[in-house]
């Protein structure tokens, strides 16, 4: 189903998403009810094809992927701290 509002994006504040090497990367995500969704990294932010993102412009799937990236970008991540 195509949203009448157009695509929505979740843009985390800890990194610049534009021109990043990971633009176009997609992650399969299983929802809480067993539905399968896709989170994609775009130059405007993370987007998801779930109903929450489509209707409200935010969802737990995009936030979860963004949190993983934030942890990986933390300088202490590699040290296991």
C-alpha positions, -999 to 999 in steps of 0.1 A, spaced: 0 0 0 14 34 -10 11 61 16 -7 93 6 18 112 28 49 101 9 79 84 24 88 91 60 123 91 75 139 88 109 171 108 110 193 102 140 213 131 153 246 113 159 257 110 123 253 125 88 234 101 67 239 119 34 266 105 11 274 77 37 288 45 23 258 25 38 231 44 19 210 17 2 217 -9 28 185 -28 39 178 -49 69 150 -75 73 132 -70 106 106 -92 122 78 -73 139 63 -81 172 34 -100 155 57 -120 132 53 -97 102 84 -91 81 95 -55 74 125 -39 57 144 -10 72 165 9 46 193 35 50 187 64 27 204 98 23 175 113 42 174 89 71 161 54 79 128 43 65 106 13 71 77 -2 52 57 -9 84 24 7 92 38 28 121 63 45 98 39 49 70 12 65 92 31 82 120 66 88 106 83 68 133 86 31 143 106 9 167 122 -9 138 141 22 125 150 32 161 164 -2 168 187 -2 137 198 34 145 206 24 181 228 -5 168 247 20 145 251 44 174 266 17 195 290 6 167 301 42 161 309 47 198 348 47 202 345 24 232 325 -2 213 356 -19 199 372 -19 233 342 -38 248 336 -12 274 
